[in-house]
Amino acid sequence: MLELVKSGGWLMVPIVACSVIAMAICLERLWTLRASSVAPAELLGELLTAFRMEKLETEQLAQIRNSSPLGRIMVAGIKNANHGRDVMKESIEEAASEVIHELERFLSPLGTIAAITPLLGLLGTVIGMIKVFNEIMIQGSGNASVLAGGISEALITTASGLAVAIPALIFHRFFLRRIDSLVVSMEQQAVKLVEMIHGQREED
């Protein structure tokens, strides 16, 4: 593997660096974007039960807020529940926009890696072919080993760039789709929270 990297030339350094960064981002996002940690299914029921029993104290709210992104959204709504339905919705929307921004963390660099690594590979191809033609001009076309070295460098960088870009692009799209699904789930639970709290008050 090391010999392959060496034979690809200096452009293999940024390509390998991009692959390491992309792998780290993918592993971190796979762990962070778990549904159980972002939007726990049982949180809404627990919050409503505690709210109706008037057992939500400041310390407990802080604990719920720090437990998950959904908890952060829910607590923002509950803290403003006494100010009316519209104020509660606005506070939920503000908290949700911050949460979505955090969920999308590192996805921009991952998308950038997916875009630039094929270009780095293409640049390696161009540089390799320039070397081939320079050798042809100097030594003629009879030295097959020199020509093969330049062509090999060109192909290695191209293949390496694509090998990094393809998985990075796949994971980038995958994470965007997962975030969309999580956001829809959190929106549904937040709407239920608003309706159940203010619906109950209107009935009372």
GUFI-167357 format. One record per atom (N, C-alpha, C): residue number from 1; chain; x, y, z. Coordinates in pm, 1 decimal, always signed. Each point is the difference from the previous one (the first is absolute). Example, Ala and Ser with C-alpha at 12.3 -4.5 7.8 and 13.67 -1.06 7.14 Angstrom:
2
nr_kette_xx_yy_zz
1_A_+1319.0_-569.0_+780.0
1_A_-89.0_+119.0_+0.0
1_A_+90.0_+120.0_+0.0
2_A_-35.0_+105.0_-72.0
2_A_+82.0_+119.0_+6.0
2_A_-77.0_+109.0_+73.0
//
This chain:
204
nr_kette_xx_yy_zz
1_A_+82.8_-120.8_+0.0
1_A_-82.8_+120.8_+0.0
1_A_+86.3_+125.9_+0.0
2_A_+105.4_-2.5_+81.5
2_A_+89.2_+114.9_+6.4
2_A_+70.6_+23.7_-132.8
3_A_+37.5_-110.8_-64.9
3_A_+64.5_+11.9_-131.0
3_A_-95.5_+59.3_-102.4
4_A_-126.4_-35.1_+12.2
4_A_-100.5_+53.8_-91.7
4_A_-14.3_+150.2_+18.8
5_A_+1.4_+42.9_+126.1
5_A_-10.3_+142.9_+29.3
5_A_+122.6_+74.3_-53.5
6_A_+117.2_-57.7_+20.6
6_A_+122.6_+62.8_-48.8
6_A_+0.7_+11.1_-151.2
7_A_-45.3_-105.0_-66.6
7_A_+1.8_+1.4_-146.9
7_A_-100.8_+97.2_-58.7
8_A_-96.3_+43.2_+80.7
8_A_-99.5_+95.1_-48.8
8_A_+47.9_+143.3_-1.2
9_A_+115.2_+26.9_+61.3
9_A_+53.0_+136.3_-1.0
9_A_-48.8_+82.1_+118.3
10_A_+41.7_+126.4_+2.4
10_A_-28.9_+86.3_+114.6
10_A_-148.1_+30.5_+16.3
11_A_-77.6_-10.7_-106.9
11_A_-143.9_+27.0_+11.5
11_A_-73.3_-105.8_+81.9
12_A_+65.6_-112.6_+25.0
12_A_-61.0_-100.8_+85.6
12_A_-9.0_+48.1_+144.5
13_A_+85.0_+95.0_+38.3
13_A_-1.9_+50.9_+138.3
13_A_-133.3_+67.4_+32.2
14_A_-45.7_+99.4_-79.3
14_A_-131.6_+58.5_+31.4
14_A_-114.9_-97.9_-18.8
15_A_+12.5_-93.9_-93.9
15_A_-107.0_-98.3_-18.4
15_A_-11.5_-90.4_+121.3
16_A_+113.6_-46.6_+51.3
16_A_-1.2_-83.2_+120.0
16_A_-51.3_+79.6_+119.9
17_A_+41.7_+125.9_+11.4
17_A_-48.8_+85.1_+109.3
17_A_-151.6_+16.2_-6.9
18_A_-51.5_+19.3_-121.0
18_A_-145.2_+11.0_-17.6
18_A_-71.0_-128.5_+40.6
19_A_+60.6_-114.2_-31.2
19_A_-62.8_-127.9_+35.8
19_A_-5.7_-17.7_+151.3
20_A_+104.4_+42.6_+70.6
20_A_+2.3_-11.1_+146.4
20_A_-105.8_+91.7_+61.7
21_A_-6.5_+122.8_-49.4
21_A_-98.8_+96.2_+51.9
21_A_-141.4_-49.4_-27.7
22_A_-24.3_-49.8_-121.4
22_A_-132.7_-49.1_-35.9
22_A_-41.2_-117.5_+88.4
23_A_+92.1_-90.6_+25.7
23_A_-30.4_-114.8_+85.5
23_A_-32.9_+45.0_+142.2
24_A_+76.2_+95.4_+51.6
24_A_-26.0_+50.4_+135.5
24_A_-136.9_+66.2_+8.4
25_A_-35.5_+79.1_-101.6
25_A_-130.5_+66.0_-2.1
25_A_-111.9_-103.2_-5.5
26_A_+14.9_-100.5_-84.7
26_A_-104.0_-102.0_-15.3
26_A_-21.6_-76.7_+129.8
27_A_+107.3_-38.4_+66.7
27_A_-12.7_-73.4_+126.0
27_A_-65.0_+86.8_+107.4
28_A_+40.6_+128.5_+6.3
28_A_-57.0_+90.1_+99.7
28_A_-147.7_+24.8_-24.7
29_A_-37.9_+20.0_-125.5
29_A_-140.9_+25.4_-33.1
29_A_-86.1_-125.1_+17.3
30_A_+53.7_-116.7_-31.3
30_A_-75.2_-123.9_+21.8
30_A_-34.0_-17.1_+147.7
31_A_+93.3_+36.9_+86.4
31_A_-23.5_-11.4_+143.2
31_A_-95.0_+109.4_+50.3
32_A_+18.7_+121.5_-50.9
32_A_-78.4_+113.8_+48.7
32_A_-143.9_-2.8_-48.6
33_A_-22.2_-42.1_-123.5
33_A_-132.9_+7.5_-61.6
33_A_-84.0_-125.9_+23.6
34_A_+23.4_-67.3_+109.4
34_A_-86.2_-113.5_+35.7
34_A_-135.5_+52.7_+45.9
35_A_-107.6_-64.4_-48.0
35_A_-134.7_+45.0_+36.5
35_A_-21.9_-5.7_+150.1
36_A_+55.7_-99.6_+65.8
36_A_-19.3_-15.1_+144.4
36_A_+64.6_+111.9_+79.8
37_A_+103.7_+61.6_-54.0
37_A_+67.3_+108.6_+71.5
37_A_-48.5_+137.9_-43.7
38_A_-50.8_+12.3_-122.8
38_A_-48.3_+128.8_-49.2
38_A_-145.2_+24.1_+39.7
39_A_-85.9_-99.2_-23.0
39_A_-143.2_+14.7_+26.7
39_A_-53.5_-123.7_+70.9
40_A_+27.1_-13.3_+130.1
40_A_-49.8_-117.0_+74.1
40_A_-151.5_-9.0_-4.7
41_A_-51.1_-117.1_-32.6
41_A_-144.2_-16.9_-19.2
41_A_-79.4_+19.7_+128.4
42_A_+61.7_-30.1_+113.2
42_A_-72.7_+4.9_+126.8
42_A_-0.9_+138.8_+63.9
43_A_+73.7_+95.3_-56.6
43_A_+16.3_+130.2_+63.3
43_A_-130.9_+77.4_+8.7
44_A_-79.8_-1.3_-106.3
44_A_-124.6_+76.7_-1.9
44_A_-93.9_-45.1_+110.7
45_A_-18.2_-130.7_+14.6
45_A_-88.7_-50.4_+104.1
45_A_+47.9_+36.0_+139.7
46_A_+129.4_-11.9_+22.9
46_A_+55.1_+33.2_+131.7
46_A_-17.4_+148.4_+31.6
47_A_+22.0_+84.1_-100.5
47_A_-14.2_+143.6_+20.9
47_A_-144.4_+37.9_+31.2
48_A_-93.2_-54.7_-76.4
48_A_-140.9_+33.1_+21.5
48_A_-47.4_-45.7_+136.8
49_A_+42.0_-118.5_+41.7
49_A_-37.9_-51.1_+131.6
49_A_+52.0_+90.0_+110.4
50_A_+128.1_+37.1_-10.2
50_A_+58.9_+86.8_+101.6
50_A_-62.2_+139.7_-2.0
51_A_-34.0_+49.9_-118.5
51_A_-59.7_+133.3_-11.5
51_A_-138.7_+3.4_+64.0
52_A_-79.1_-104.0_-26.9
52_A_-135.4_-4.3_+56.8
52_A_+2.7_-14.7_+151.8
53_A_+100.8_-68.6_+50.3
53_A_+12.7_-19.2_+144.4
53_A_+76.1_+115.0_+66.2
54_A_+39.7_+98.6_-83.3
54_A_+72.7_+118.4_+45.6
54_A_+125.7_-37.6_+78.1
55_A_+73.1_-96.0_-56.7
55_A_+123.2_-46.1_+62.7
55_A_+125.3_+41.9_-77.0
56_A_-18.1_+88.9_-96.5
56_A_+114.3_+44.2_-79.5
56_A_+69.0_+117.1_+70.4
57_A_+109.5_-27.7_+63.5
57_A_+77.3_+102.9_+66.8
57_A_+115.1_+44.9_-89.9
58_A_+64.2_+108.3_+37.0
58_A_+107.0_+57.8_-82.1
58_A_+113.0_-99.4_-23.0
59_A_+37.1_-70.6_+104.0
59_A_+108.9_-97.3_-12.2
59_A_-36.4_-113.9_-94.6
60_A_-124.0_-47.0_+9.4
60_A_-44.6_-109.0_-87.7
60_A_-9.1_+47.0_-144.5
61_A_-46.6_+123.6_-19.8
61_A_-7.4_+55.2_-135.8
61_A_+139.0_+11.1_-61.4
62_A_+95.9_+42.8_+79.5
62_A_+137.5_+11.5_-49.9
62_A_+55.2_-137.0_-37.6
63_A_-33.9_-100.7_+78.2
63_A_+46.0_-136.0_-29.6
63_A_-62.0_-51.4_-129.5
64_A_-129.0_+25.1_-18.2
64_A_-68.2_-42.6_-123.1
64_A_+56.0_+75.2_-120.2
65_A_+25.3_+128.8_+18.5
65_A_+51.7_+82.7_-109.5
65_A_+135.6_-50.5_-48.3
66_A_+83.1_-43.8_+91.8
66_A_+134.0_-46.6_-36.2
66_A_+4.3_-145.8_-42.5
67_A_-111.4_-70.4_+13.0
67_A_-0.1_-143.3_-29.4
67_A_-4.6_-30.9_-148.9
68_A_-64.1_+87.8_-78.7
68_A_-15.9_-26.6_-143.3
68_A_-41.9_+127.5_-72.4
69_A_+18.7_+5.9_-132.7
69_A_-48.8_+115.5_-76.6
69_A_-150.9_+18.3_+11.2
70_A_-75.8_-110.5_+0.9
70_A_-145.3_+11.1_+16.1
70_A_-33.9_+57.5_+136.9
71_A_+73.0_-42.7_+102.3
71_A_-22.6_+55.2_+132.7
71_A_+22.2_+150.2_+3.5
72_A_+98.7_+46.2_-73.4
72_A_+27.7_+144.2_-8.1
72_A_-117.7_+74.9_-61.0
73_A_-60.0_-58.5_-103.9
73_A_-115.2_+62.5_-65.6
73_A_-120.7_-1.8_+91.9
74_A_-25.2_-113.7_+63.5
74_A_-116.1_-14.9_+86.8
74_A_+6.2_+95.5_+118.9
75_A_+116.5_+9.9_+61.5
75_A_+15.0_+86.8_+116.3
75_A_-20.1_+146.3_-38.7
76_A_+47.7_+37.7_-118.2
76_A_-21.7_+137.1_-46.5
76_A_-149.0_+29.9_-12.2
77_A_-76.8_-98.5_-45.4
77_A_-144.6_+18.4_-10.2
77_A_-67.5_+4.3_+135.2
78_A_+37.3_-90.2_+89.1
78_A_-63.4_-7.4_+131.7
78_A_+26.3_+126.4_+81.4
79_A_+120.2_+55.0_-11.9
79_A_+32.0_+122.0_+74.6
79_A_-87.6_+117.5_-42.6
80_A_-51.8_-5.7_-122.6
80_A_-84.9_+108.6_-50.4
80_A_-145.3_-42.1_-15.8
81_A_-36.3_-111.8_+61.9
81_A_-136.6_-51.1_-13.8
81_A_-103.0_+94.8_+60.3
82_A_+37.5_+73.6_+102.4
82_A_-94.6_+89.7_+67.6
82_A_-23.3_+129.9_-75.8
83_A_+78.5_+23.2_-106.9
83_A_-13.6_+124.9_-76.1
83_A_-90.2_-15.2_-122.8
84_A_-64.4_-112.8_-13.5
84_A_-91.4_-19.6_-111.6
84_A_+56.0_-93.3_-106.1
85_A_-92.1_-49.5_-81.6
85_A_+36.3_-97.1_-104.1
85_A_+101.5_+56.1_-98.1
86_A_-21.2_+123.6_-46.9
86_A_+87.5_+57.0_-102.9
86_A_+142.0_+21.6_+51.5
87_A_+11.8_+50.5_+121.4
87_A_+133.0_+22.1_+58.4
87_A_+70.5_-133.3_+20.1
88_A_-73.9_-99.8_+42.2
88_A_+57.5_-133.0_+20.1
88_A_+51.5_-56.7_-132.2
89_A_-78.9_+15.6_-105.2
89_A_+42.8_-47.8_-132.2
89_A_+124.7_+72.5_-48.3
90_A_+4.5_+131.6_+20.3
90_A_+115.9_+77.0_-43.7
90_A_+127.3_-42.2_+73.6
91_A_-12.7_-24.6_+128.3
91_A_+117.9_-43.2_+77.1
91_A_+47.2_-137.6_-45.2
92_A_-94.7_-86.4_-34.9
92_A_+35.7_-132.7_-51.2
92_A_+70.8_+12.2_-134.3
93_A_-50.5_+86.8_-86.6
93_A_+60.8_+18.8_-131.9
93_A_+142.0_+56.4_+11.6
94_A_+20.6_+93.4_+91.9
94_A_+134.1_+56.7_+19.7
94_A_+97.7_-106.5_+49.1
95_A_-44.6_-78.3_+97.7
95_A_+86.6_-107.2_+50.7
95_A_+26.3_-104.1_-107.3
96_A_-101.6_-29.1_-81.9
96_A_+14.7_-100.6_-105.5
96_A_+100.5_+43.9_-105.5
97_A_+0.8_+129.6_-33.3
97_A_+95.3_+49.0_-100.0
97_A_+143.3_-16.3_+49.6
98_A_+22.6_+22.3_+129.4
98_A_+133.4_-19.2_+57.1
98_A_+37.9_-147.4_+0.9
99_A_-95.9_-85.8_+32.9
99_A_+25.6_-143.8_+4.1
99_A_+32.8_-53.2_-138.9
100_A_-74.3_+43.3_-101.5
100_A_+24.7_-45.4_-137.0
100_A_+139.7_+41.3_-45.2
101_A_+39.3_+121.5_+35.7
101_A_+134.9_+47.4_-34.5
101_A_+106.8_-90.3_+62.4
102_A_-21.8_-42.9_+122.6
102_A_+96.1_-88.0_+66.2
102_A_-2.1_-140.3_-60.7
103_A_-118.5_-47.7_-39.9
103_A_-7.6_-132.2_-62.0
103_A_+74.2_-3.9_-133.4
104_A_+4.1_+112.5_-69.4
104_A_+67.2_+8.1_-129.9
104_A_+149.3_+30.3_+12.1
105_A_+48.6_-1.6_+123.7
105_A_+141.3_+28.7_+24.1
105_A_+89.4_-99.4_-74.2
106_A_+105.3_+48.9_-60.0
106_A_+100.7_-76.9_-74.1
106_A_-48.7_-50.7_-136.4
107_A_-127.2_+18.3_-33.2
107_A_-47.7_-50.2_-129.7
107_A_+51.9_+85.0_-115.5
108_A_+19.8_+127.5_+25.0
108_A_+56.8_+85.2_-105.2
108_A_+142.6_-41.6_-35.4
109_A_+87.8_-23.3_+99.2
109_A_+133.7_-51.6_-35.5
109_A_-5.4_-135.0_-70.5
110_A_-93.5_-86.6_+40.6
110_A_-11.3_-130.2_-65.7
110_A_-40.6_+16.0_-145.9
111_A_-93.2_+90.6_-26.4
111_A_-40.0_+27.1_-137.5
111_A_+113.2_+61.6_-80.9
112_A_+80.1_+84.9_+65.6
112_A_+115.2_+59.9_-67.7
112_A_+101.6_-106.5_-38.4
113_A_+24.6_-94.8_+90.2
113_A_+92.6_-109.8_-30.1
113_A_-51.0_-81.8_-118.3
114_A_-130.1_-27.6_-1.0
114_A_-58.2_-75.8_-111.3
114_A_+16.6_+73.1_-132.8
115_A_+6.1_+133.8_+6.0
115_A_+11.0_+78.7_-123.0
115_A_+144.3_+18.0_-46.6
116_A_+93.4_+16.2_+95.1
116_A_+135.9_+36.6_-40.8
116_A_+91.1_-120.5_-25.9
117_A_-28.0_-115.0_+61.9
117_A_+91.1_-113.0_-20.3
117_A_+3.0_-50.3_-144.8
118_A_-111.3_-2.1_-72.7
118_A_+12.7_-35.5_-141.9
118_A_+82.8_+101.3_-78.2
119_A_-9.1_+127.3_+40.2
119_A_+79.5_+103.4_-66.9
119_A_+148.9_-17.5_+29.6
120_A_+30.8_-39.2_+123.5
120_A_+139.3_-29.6_+33.0
120_A_+51.1_-118.4_-81.9
121_A_-85.9_-102.0_-14.1
121_A_+37.1_-114.1_-83.0
121_A_+20.2_+39.3_-144.7
122_A_-86.7_+88.3_-49.8
122_A_+13.3_+48.0_-138.1
122_A_+127.7_+80.4_-17.3
123_A_+32.2_+80.9_+101.4
123_A_+124.7_+75.3_-5.8
123_A_+120.1_-94.6_-3.6
124_A_-6.9_-107.8_+78.2
124_A_+106.7_-99.7_-4.1
124_A_+12.0_-65.0_-136.7
125_A_-114.3_-22.6_-63.2
125_A_+0.8_-56.2_-134.9
125_A_+70.0_+93.5_-98.5
126_A_-35.3_+127.6_+8.5
126_A_+60.2_+99.1_-89.9
126_A_+150.8_+8.5_+22.3
127_A_+41.3_+4.2_+128.0
127_A_+142.8_+9.4_+30.3
127_A_+73.0_-124.3_-48.8
128_A_-59.5_-116.9_+20.8
128_A_+61.8_-124.4_-46.0
128_A_+16.4_-3.9_-151.3
129_A_-100.8_+45.8_-71.4
129_A_+7.9_-0.7_-146.2
129_A_+100.8_+103.7_-49.7
130_A_+11.0_+112.9_+70.8
130_A_+101.7_+99.0_-37.6
130_A_+139.0_-61.6_+12.7
131_A_+20.6_-75.3_+108.5
131_A_+129.6_-66.6_+17.5
131_A_+25.9_-99.4_-112.9
132_A_-102.6_-72.8_-39.1
132_A_+14.3_-97.7_-109.0
132_A_+43.0_+69.6_-128.6
133_A_-65.4_+108.1_-34.8
133_A_+32.3_+69.4_-124.9
133_A_+137.0_+67.8_+7.3
134_A_+36.9_+46.1_+119.0
134_A_+134.5_+56.3_+14.5
134_A_+107.2_-105.6_-22.4
135_A_-24.7_-119.5_+53.5
135_A_+96.2_-109.2_-19.2
135_A_+5.3_-43.2_-145.9
136_A_-114.5_+2.1_-65.6
136_A_-1.0_-33.8_-142.8
136_A_+82.4_+101.2_-78.8
137_A_-12.3_+128.5_+35.4
137_A_+76.2_+103.9_-69.1
137_A_+150.1_-16.6_+23.3
138_A_+37.2_-41.7_+122.7
138_A_+142.0_-10.0_+34.1
138_A_+61.6_-130.4_-50.8
139_A_-67.9_-111.8_+29.4
139_A_+57.8_-131.4_-26.3
139_A_-64.6_-72.7_-118.5
140_A_-108.2_+55.5_-51.2
140_A_-71.9_-71.3_-105.0
140_A_-97.5_-99.4_+61.6
141_A_-66.9_-72.2_-82.2
141_A_-104.0_-91.9_+46.9
141_A_+52.4_-141.6_+21.6
142_A_+131.6_-18.4_-3.7
142_A_+54.9_-134.9_+11.7
142_A_+13.1_-49.4_+142.4
143_A_+4.3_+90.9_+99.6
143_A_+18.1_-39.7_+139.6
143_A_-136.4_-25.9_+63.2
144_A_-41.7_-123.9_-5.4
144_A_-134.7_-35.0_+46.3
144_A_-15.4_+14.6_+151.1
145_A_+106.2_-25.9_+77.9
145_A_-10.0_+6.6_+145.2
145_A_-27.0_+141.9_+48.0
146_A_+62.3_+97.6_-62.4
146_A_-22.3_+139.7_+38.3
146_A_-142.1_+41.6_-33.2
147_A_-46.3_-38.7_-117.3
147_A_-136.8_+33.4_-40.6
147_A_-101.4_-66.7_+92.6
148_A_+26.4_-125.0_+34.7
148_A_-91.7_-73.0_+87.6
148_A_-6.9_+64.3_+138.1
149_A_+114.0_+53.2_+49.2
149_A_+1.0_+65.5_+130.2
149_A_-88.6_+122.2_+3.1
150_A_+7.1_+82.2_-103.9
150_A_-83.5_+120.2_-5.9
150_A_-147.2_-33.3_-13.2
151_A_-30.1_-99.8_-84.0
151_A_-139.6_-40.6_-17.1
151_A_-53.2_-62.0_+129.4
152_A_+83.3_-77.8_+68.0
152_A_-39.9_-61.3_+126.7
152_A_-32.5_+106.4_+104.3
153_A_+84.2_+103.4_+9.1
153_A_-26.3_+108.8_+94.6
153_A_-132.8_+67.4_-30.1
154_A_-26.6_+21.3_-128.2
154_A_-125.0_+64.2_-39.4
154_A_-120.3_-84.7_+39.1
155_A_+6.6_-130.5_-24.5
155_A_-113.9_-87.5_+29.1
155_A_-21.1_-18.6_+149.2
156_A_+109.0_-7.1_+75.7
156_A_-11.2_-20.6_+144.8
156_A_-68.7_+118.9_+66.5
157_A_+39.6_+121.3_-35.1
157_A_-61.3_+117.3_+61.8
157_A_-147.2_+11.5_-37.9
158_A_-31.6_-31.1_-125.1
158_A_-139.7_+5.8_-43.5
158_A_-84.2_-100.6_+76.1
159_A_+47.7_-123.4_+8.0
159_A_-73.8_-104.7_+70.5
159_A_-13.1_+32.6_+148.0
160_A_+104.5_+52.7_+59.3
160_A_-3.2_+33.7_+142.3
160_A_-99.3_+112.5_+27.6
161_A_+0.8_+101.8_-84.7
161_A_-94.4_+109.7_+17.0
161_A_-144.2_-47.3_-7.7
162_A_-29.1_-87.7_-95.9
162_A_-135.7_-53.5_-12.5
162_A_-34.9_-91.5_+116.4
163_A_+97.5_-76.3_+48.1
163_A_-23.5_-92.3_+111.2
163_A_-35.7_+74.4_+128.5
164_A_+50.6_+120.9_+13.7
164_A_-35.1_+82.1_+116.2
164_A_-131.8_+74.0_-23.8
165_A_-17.7_+52.1_-120.4
165_A_-115.9_+84.7_-29.0
165_A_-130.9_-77.5_+1.2
166_A_-0.9_-119.8_-53.9
166_A_-125.9_-75.5_-11.6
166_A_-60.9_-32.1_+136.4
167_A_+75.1_-60.3_+93.4
167_A_-58.9_-23.9_+132.2
167_A_-35.9_+129.5_+73.8
168_A_+83.2_+104.9_-17.5
168_A_-29.2_+127.5_+66.6
168_A_-132.5_+57.0_-48.6
169_A_-24.1_-8.4_-129.6
169_A_-125.5_+49.3_-56.0
169_A_-117.9_-83.5_+48.1
170_A_+17.7_-131.8_+2.8
170_A_-107.5_-88.5_+46.5
170_A_-36.5_+32.6_+144.7
171_A_+99.9_+12.5_+86.7
171_A_-27.4_+28.5_+140.5
171_A_-56.9_+140.9_+18.1
172_A_+44.7_+94.0_-80.9
172_A_-53.4_+135.5_+8.0
172_A_-149.9_+0.3_-27.1
173_A_-41.3_-69.0_-106.3
173_A_-142.8_-9.1_-31.3
173_A_-75.1_-78.0_+107.7
174_A_+62.3_-104.7_+50.7
174_A_-61.6_-82.8_+103.7
174_A_-25.8_+81.8_+126.6
175_A_+97.7_+79.7_+40.7
175_A_-16.1_+80.1_+121.3
175_A_-104.6_+109.4_-18.8
176_A_-3.6_+60.4_-118.0
176_A_-102.5_+101.5_-26.4
176_A_-139.3_-60.9_+9.4
177_A_-15.9_-119.8_-54.6
177_A_-128.9_-68.6_+6.1
177_A_-35.9_-36.6_+143.5
178_A_+97.7_-45.1_+76.7
178_A_-26.9_-35.5_+139.8
178_A_-40.2_+123.4_+79.8
179_A_+67.6_+111.9_-24.9
179_A_-35.0_+123.5_+70.5
179_A_-141.5_+42.4_-34.1
180_A_-38.3_-9.9_-127.7
180_A_-137.1_+33.8_-39.9
180_A_-101.0_-85.8_+75.4
181_A_+27.8_-129.1_+10.7
181_A_-91.4_-90.2_+71.0
181_A_-8.2_+35.2_+148.1
182_A_+114.2_+30.9_+60.3
182_A_+1.1_+37.0_+141.3
182_A_-74.0_+130.7_+23.6
183_A_+16.7_+95.3_-90.7
183_A_-68.0_+128.7_+13.5
183_A_-151.0_-17.9_-8.5
184_A_-46.3_-83.0_-93.6
184_A_-143.7_-26.6_-12.5
184_A_-53.5_-63.0_+128.3
185_A_+74.1_-95.2_+55.0
185_A_-41.1_-65.8_+124.2
185_A_-7.5_+99.5_+115.0
186_A_+100.0_+87.1_+11.5
186_A_-0.2_+98.8_+107.8
186_A_-112.1_+101.4_-17.4
187_A_-27.5_+38.9_-124.5
187_A_-109.7_+93.5_-25.7
187_A_-133.7_-59.8_+41.5
188_A_-20.5_-126.8_-32.9
188_A_-125.4_-66.3_+36.3
188_A_-18.0_-5.4_+151.2
189_A_+107.0_-32.6_+71.1
189_A_-10.1_-8.2_+145.4
189_A_-18.3_+137.5_+63.5
190_A_+63.4_+101.1_-58.6
190_A_-16.5_+136.2_+52.1
190_A_-142.3_+49.1_-20.8
191_A_-58.1_-29.5_-115.1
191_A_-139.4_+37.9_-26.9
191_A_-93.7_-69.3_+98.5
192_A_+25.8_-128.1_+26.3
192_A_-81.8_-73.0_+98.0
192_A_+9.7_+63.3_+137.6
193_A_+121.4_+41.9_+36.5
193_A_+19.1_+64.3_+129.8
193_A_-83.7_+127.0_+10.4
194_A_+5.4_+84.7_-103.8
194_A_-75.9_+125.2_+1.3
194_A_-149.0_-26.9_+7.2
195_A_-47.1_-91.3_-84.2
195_A_-143.3_-27.7_-5.4
195_A_-51.1_-62.0_+129.2
196_A_+76.0_-88.1_+59.4
196_A_-45.5_-67.1_+121.3
196_A_+0.0_+94.7_+119.2
197_A_+98.9_+89.3_+7.3
197_A_+3.5_+94.7_+111.5
197_A_-109.6_+105.7_-13.6
198_A_-7.8_+62.9_-116.2
198_A_-96.3_+107.6_-16.7
198_A_-140.4_-52.7_-28.4
199_A_-9.0_-117.6_-58.7
199_A_-132.0_-61.8_-17.2
199_A_-62.4_-30.8_+134.5
200_A_+80.9_-49.6_+92.0
200_A_-49.2_-31.9_+134.1
200_A_-41.9_+127.5_+73.6
201_A_+79.2_+107.5_-18.6
201_A_-34.4_+124.7_+68.4
201_A_-128.8_+59.3_-53.7
202_A_-18.3_-13.5_-132.8
202_A_-124.5_+53.5_-58.5
202_A_-120.1_-76.9_+49.1
203_A_+17.6_-131.6_+20.5
203_A_-111.4_-80.7_+51.6
203_A_-31.4_+36.7_+142.8
204_A_+110.7_+30.9_+76.6
204_A_-21.3_+39.7_+140.2
204_A_-65.4_+136.6_+7.4
//
